[in-house]
């Protein structure tokens, strides 16, 4: 299993990093223009947690959103 949340299945997604030139119109300029696009990866914020899964304690990788929302029960040793 790669970099994927064990609960919701969130994984890496691809996109672009945009390079912009020019001063924004609301700051008194002529507007911003995209002068380049570079491929980049958006990676999930995965945490390794000891959690109770089906009655047994396992180490799983879950995203921070699932950890905050309480979708998994952490085990404290």
Secondary structure as GFF3:
##gff-version 3
##sequence-region A 1 77
A	DSSP	beta_strand	13	21	.	.	.	ID=ss1
A	DSSP	three_ten_helix	25	27	.	.	.	ID=ss2
A	DSSP	beta_strand	33	42	.	.	.	ID=ss3
A	DSSP	beta_strand	46	53	.	.	.	ID=ss4
A	DSSP	beta_strand	56	63	.	.	.	ID=ss5
A	DSSP	alpha_helix	64	69	.	.	.	ID=ss6
###
